Amino acid sequence: MQQAELPYVGPNPPQSVGPEEAPGLQIIVLGPTGGPREDRVTGLLVRSTSTRWSSNSVVAVDAGTLLCGIIDILEPCDNHQEVSNQGAFAGLALPHNNAPANAAHVFRHIIGAVCITHPHLDHMSAFAINTPVLEAGCGAKTLAALPSVVAAIKTHVFNDVIWPNLSDEDGGAGLVTYQRLMEGGNPMMGRGDDRGYTRVCEGLLAKCLAISHGRCRQRSNPESEVQHRLSSAAFGFDPLRLNPRGYSVSFDEPETGYFSPSRSPGFRVAGKDGWAAVESSAFFIREPTTKREVIIFGDVEPDTISLNPRNRRVWEAAAPKIVASQLRAIFIECSYNDDVDDASLYGHLCPRHLIDELIVLAQKVTELKHPESFLMKKRKRASAPDVPGDTALSPKSKKAALAGEKSGSSRRGSARTTRRHTRARVALEDPNDSMEASPYVSHAPSEVGIDLSLAESSDPLTALQWPEPPLAGLLVYIIHIKDDLSDGPPPQERILQELKAQGEAAGLGCEFRVPTRGESVLI
């Protein structure tokens, strides 16, 4: 039964991007945090508003939280209603008399696919736990992911050891089917602006780009090796010359290395000392009628300290969509505040690094909007004295900087590297005090062009000048914040304050928000 959409009534009204226009996408936040509480870790639902809650009209992106999040939202409707009239599921037909039964109905019939960004438990454990709710008559539930993610889930979760093999492969029960996504999009799919996108449910298209999430010891995986061999053959590599279990790449100069993640999707590259980049994903999800789009990131680390930096590819793909007013929101993690040292981020972002990443996006947007005035100049400057911005370094980073100066080392992730890539940071003396923009960042329009050479410069004081705020109108939703479970203020307050201050100092123009569980975002 399809029902007309009803007005939202509840404590968390949906936030609409572009209130003058009818929304095309709805994002429901089931799990906004990164743990350690297991009942609200990463999980989002996305749907096209035109589908009216029809069968297979919702896609879940990550499933650390799934059924319990849906039940929590539906609890106010646990009163024999035929249609939900409040909350994120307003307008949804309720065929059962209690919230758990209706949540199971949503999982079985309304959610068409579950997209997993990477196989860590806080992003897919609920899906495994919830699979027994599926019924043979409903058809197999699609798990869509990069080949490396599917391989890890097959090998380590649905393997009859950690969890029964409920998939339709290797003699399993057939309740789950795997959809292996081509990294970067399938060029054989779609036409025009939709080229490369794959249909993931009724009314939604998706494209998946690989990103990096820290490092791990290289492990051989048969399915990843097959994927690598196929990719090598397709792009002219000689598989006899390369070890499919891993090979070395110069990570000091990643631009000159012969490895290309777009050419070898799903393959982990063994780096120095046997370490490899952990593969995660960023999903571009599009509503094809309105062309509205959102990016949902899995766990991600900054390019500046990554073994295999890949975020720039995401920003290059995102920039033209922002210019065309198609991309309205980004959901991205920021797990810790800026007190955390680079070496203790473990493949995550903190405000200083997220701002750096967004500056790269801003550069791409500005280059497209103002190609005639965009200048990329290498600029040599004398070493600058100590400045107030350096006080934003964590104590560990300061200690590492002193140690590096004494030993002459310049290890990746040191305070030296941190300072080099913190263009918009300002000192945080008191979290309760208002912050002023850094004197080293200029917001004034440039009459002679835009000097954004800092992206390729080691000088931390080069000014950024935009003719206009490059990311104006873009909403950046911060997810995966790690809860410290302490008596103090929640960590999201500090993280949001740091992001707002640094984003304003950089003149980005985007708005930062921290969603709550059960929140509905309309785009």
N, C-alpha and C positions, 0 to 999 in steps of 0.2 A: 504494500500500500504506500503510495507516494503522497506526501502532504505538502501543503504550501508552507513556506518559511514563516515562522512566527517571530514577533519582536523579542529581543533578548531581554530577559529579566533575571537579575542575579547580582551577586557582589562584584563580579569581574566583567563589566561590559566589554564587548569586543572593541578593539582599537582598529579603526579603519584608516588605511593609508589613502589619501586623496578622497576626502569626504564628499567632494562634488561629483564623484563618479561612483557608479554602482560597483561593488566589489566583485572580483572574479575568483579569488582564492580565499579559503579559510584555513588557518593553521590553528590547531588545538594543542595546547601544551599539556601533555600528560606527566612528563618528568623533566623539570627544568634544571636539575642539579647534577653534580658529578660524584655524589656520594658524600659520606659513607652510608647514609641511610638508604636502604634498599627499596623503599616504597616510592621514591620520586627521582630516580636516576633517569638518564636521557630517554625521551620518547616523545615524538610529535606525530600528529595526524594532519594530513593535508587533503583537501578536496576542492573540486570546482563547485562554486555555489549554484551553477546552472543544473547540476545533476539531482538536486533535491533529495539527497540521501537515498538514491537508488542503489540497487545491488552492485557491489564491486566499484563503488564510487569514491572510496577513500583509500589513500596510501599511508601506511605508517612508515616514518623514517626513524630508524632505530627503535629498539623495543626492550630497553632496560626496564621501562615501566610500560605496561600495556593494559591488561584487564583490570588491575586494581585502580589504575588511573581513570578508566572509563566508569567503573563502578562508583568511584568517589564523585564524579561529576553528575552521575545519574541518580544518586541517592535522594536528592530533593523530589525526584519524580516517582518515588517508590510509593505510589498511592493509587494504583489502578488507573492511571491516565492512559488514554489511547495515543496521545501525541505529547511529546515533551514541549512545554511552553516556557522553559527558562534554561539558562546556562548555555554552554557551548553547543549542546545538542538540540537547541530549539528547532522545532519543526520535524524532528525525527519521530517516526511511528514507533510506538512501544507495544509490541505484541504480547508482552508478558507482564506479570503483576509485581515483580520486584527488580531491583537494580541489578543484581548479579545475573539473572536470566536475560535481562535486556542487554547487558554488556556482552554476554556470550553471543547474543543475536548480532550485535555490531561486529564482533570479531569474526563470526562465521560468514555472515552475508554481506555486510557493508564494506568491510576492509577487503580490498581486492588483492593487495600485495604488501609485503613488508620489505622495505629497503634497508639493508644493514650497511653502515659505513665502514665498520671494521669489527672483528670478532671478539673484542674484549667483552667480558661478562656484563659490565654495566651498560652495554649497548644491545645485548641480545638475550640475556638470561630470561627475561619475562616471556619472550617468544617460545623458548624451549619449554618453560614451565607450563605455558598456556596451551601448547599443542594438543594435549589430550582432550581439550574441549571441542576440537574440530571433529566433524562427523563425516563418514564416508560419503554420504549423500550430498555434501556441500562441495565436493571436489577438493583437490589438493590446494593448499594455500601456497601462494608464490612467495618465495624468498629471493629477492633480487639484489645482486651485489657483484662486485668485481670478482673475477675468477679466483684470485688469491684469497678473498674473504670466504667464498663458497668452499674452497679447498680446506681452509682452516676449520670451518664449521663441520664439514663432513668428517674430517679426520679427528677432531678433538671434542665434538659435542654429540652429534647424531651418529654415534659409532657403536652403540650397544654396550658401552662401558660407562661413559659419563652420563649418557641419556640414550634411551632406545632409538634405533634408527627408524624414525617416523617418515623419512623421505621416500621418494619413489625411485631411488637409485640403490644399487647393491643389495637388492632383496629386501628393502625396507617396507614399512607399512603403507606408504603411499599418501600420507596426510600432508606432506610438504613436497613442493617441487621447486627446483632451483632454476633461476633465470640468471645466466651469466651475462653481465653487461660488458660491452666493449668500452674500454677506457678511452675517454675523450669523445665518445659518441660513435654511432654506426653511420658512416657516410652514405650507406645504401638505404637508410631509413629517412622518410620525410622529404618534403620539398620546401624550397624557399627558406624562410626563417626557421622552419621546423626541421630542417635537415640535420641528421645526427641524433635526433631525439627518438626515444623509444616509448611506446605506450605502456604505462605501468598500471593503469586502472582506467575506469570509465571517466573520460573528460580530462585526463592528465597525461602529460608527456614528461620524460625525464632524461637527463644526460648526466653521466657520472665522470668526474675527473679525479684522478689519484692524487693524494697529498701525503705528506709524511707526518708520522706521529712518534717521534723518538727513535730509539734504536734497540735492537735485540741481537742475540747471537744467531747467526745464520743457521737455518734448519732446512734440510732437503724435504721437498714435498713433491710427490710424483705428478700431481695435477698441475702444479705450477711449472714443473719442468716441461710437461707436454705443451702448456700454453706458450712457454718461451720458445720451444722448438718451432711451433707453428708460426709464431710471430717472426722469428729469425728467418724462416723460409720465405714468408710473405714480403719481408723487406730486404731480402738479398744478403742476409748474414750467413756466414758459413758455420753451421753448428759444430763442425769438426774442430774448428779453431777455438771455440769458446766452451768452457766447462759449464754445463747447464746447472750445476749445483751452486754456482756463484763465481764471480770473477772480480778482479780489482779494478777500481776506477779512482782517478785522482780527485779526491773530494776537496783539495785545496783550491782547485780550479775547475769547478763543475761544468763551466761553460765549454771547456775544451775536451772534456771526457767523451768517449765514444758511446756511452750509454745514454739512451733516450727512453724515459718512462713511457712516452706515447708509443714507442715502437715495441716495447716489451711489457704489455699490461700484465699486472698480477705477478711480476717477478721481482723478488727481493734481491738486491745487489749486495754481495759481500764486500764490505769495506775493509779498512785497516783493522788488523787484529781480529778478523772474522766477524766484525759487527756489521749489521745491515739495518737499513731504514725500515721501520714498521709502516706498512701501507694502510692508509685510511682513505676516506672519500669525501668529496664535496658534491652534493646533488643539486643540479639545476632542475627545478620543477616548474613546469609551464602549463598554463591554461590556454589552449590553442585558440580559442575564440577571441578573448580579450587581449591575448599576448602577455598577460600579467605573469610575473615570474618571481621566484624566491630562490635563494641559495641556502641550503642547510649543510653546514659543515659537520663532519665527525671530529673527533679529537685531532688537533693539528698543532704543529710546532712552527716557530718562525723560520723563515728561510735563512736568516742570518746565522743560525747555529745548527742547521740541519745537515745531516749526511747527504741527503738527496733533496735539495730545495725545489719545490714544485708549486708553491703558492702563486708565483707570478703568472703561471699559465691560467689559473683560475681568475685572477684579476684582469688579465688580457681578454678573457672570454666575457667577463662581467661588464667591462667598461662600455662597450657599444650598447649594451642593454640599458645601462643607466642613462646614457645620452638619449636613447630613444624612449625614455620614461617607461620602459617595460619592467625593469628590475626595481622593485620598490622596497624590498627588505632582505636582510641577511641575518640568519641565525648562526652564531659562531661562538665557540667556547672562549672563556677567559677564566681559567681555573683558580688563579692565585692573584694576590695583589703584588705590588712592585717591591715589597720587602724580600720576596723570594729570589734567590740567586739563580742565574742561568743554569748552573749545574744541577739544581734541585727542581727544575720545572718538569723533568721526565716526559718531554714530548708535548707539553702544553703551552698555552699562552698566558701572559700577564699583561696588564695595561700598556706598559712601555712597548712591548712587542706587537700588540694588536694595533696600536696607533701607527707603528712603523709599517705594518702590512697595509693599513688603510691609506697611508700616504702613497704607497706604490699604486694602489687603485686610483687614488686622486690624480696622480700623475698621468695615468692612462686616460682617464676621463678628460682631463684638461688638454691633453695632446689631441684628442679627437674633436673637442669643442673649439679649440683655438690652434689649429695646425700652423697658421701663418706666424704666430708669435711664440710658439713653443720652442724653447732653446734647451739643448742638452750640452752644456759646456763643462769640460774638465777645468777645474780651477784650483790652483795651488795657492795655499795661504800659509803664512807662518804659524807655528804652533801657538795656540792661544793659552793664556794663563788659566788657572783654576777659576771656575765660574760657579754661580749658585746652583745651576742645573745639575752639577755633579753631586750635590747633596742628596739627590733622589736615589743614588745608588744604594743598594742594600749593604749592610755591614759586611756580609760575606764577600760581596763584590769588591768592596774597598780593600779588604784583607787580601783578596786574590790579586788586586792590582798592585799592591805593595810587593807581594811575593813575586809577581811577574816582573816588576822593575828590577828586583834584586837578582833574579835568576836570568833575566833577559828572555824569558819565555813569552809566547803569545798564543797560548792554547785556545782552541775554539771554546767559546762560552765564557771567557774571562771578562773581567770588568772592562778591559780595553775594548773588546769586541762590543760589549754592552753599550759603552759610551758612544762608540762609533755609530750605532744604529738607533740612538734615542734622540731624534731630531726635535721632537715636540715636547719633551718631558720638562716638567717644572718641579720645583722642590715641594715636598709635602711635609711641612713642619707640624701642623695640627690638623687632623682630619675634620675638625669642626669649623675651621676657619675657611673663609672664601679664598679661592686661589686666583692669582692674577696671571695673565698671559705672560709667557716667557718673552723677555726683551729681544731674544735672538730670532723670533719668528715674526715676519711681517705679514699683515693682512691687506696692505694697501695694493691696489691694482698697479701693475707694472706697465708703463707706457712703452717700454722698449722690449718687452718680452717677459717670459716667465723663466726664471733661473731655477731649475730643479736639479741641478747637477749633484746635489747631495746624495741622490740615490746611488751614485757610483763613486762617491767621494768618501774619504776617511775623516773629513773635517766635520766635527759635531756642531759647529756654530754657523754653518752656511744658512742663510735665511731662505725660507720658502715663500714665494710670492705667487698668489693666485689672482687672476683678473676677477674671479668670483668664487664663492665657496664651492668647490668642485663636487661635493657629495650632498649638496642641499636637497632635502626631501627624502633622503635615504634613511630608513630605520635600521639600526643595528641592534638586534636582540641578543643579549648575552646569556648563554646557557652553560651548563656543566661547571658552575661555580662549586668549589669544594667547601662543604660546610665544616666548620671547625668544632661544632657541638660544644661551644663554651658559653659562659655567662655574659660575654661581651656582646657588642652590636653584631648583627649578622654580617658575614664577610662581603655580601653583595653591596652593602652600603659603601664600604671603603673602595671596592673595585669600581663601582659606578661613579663615585666621586673622582677617582683618579682618571677614569676614561673621559669624563666630561671636561675636566680641567685641561687635560692634554689634547683632547680633540679640539677644544676651543682655541688653545694656544696654536695649534697647527692650522687653524682656519678651515677645517674640513667641511663643516656645515651639516654633518650627519647628526642624528639624534640617537643616543644610547638609551636602551631600556632593558630592564631585567624582568622577564615574565614570571608570573606565578603559576602554580599548579592549577589547571582548570581554565586558564585564560584563553580567550579566543581572539585571534588577530585576523582582521579582514583586509584584504589587499585588492 
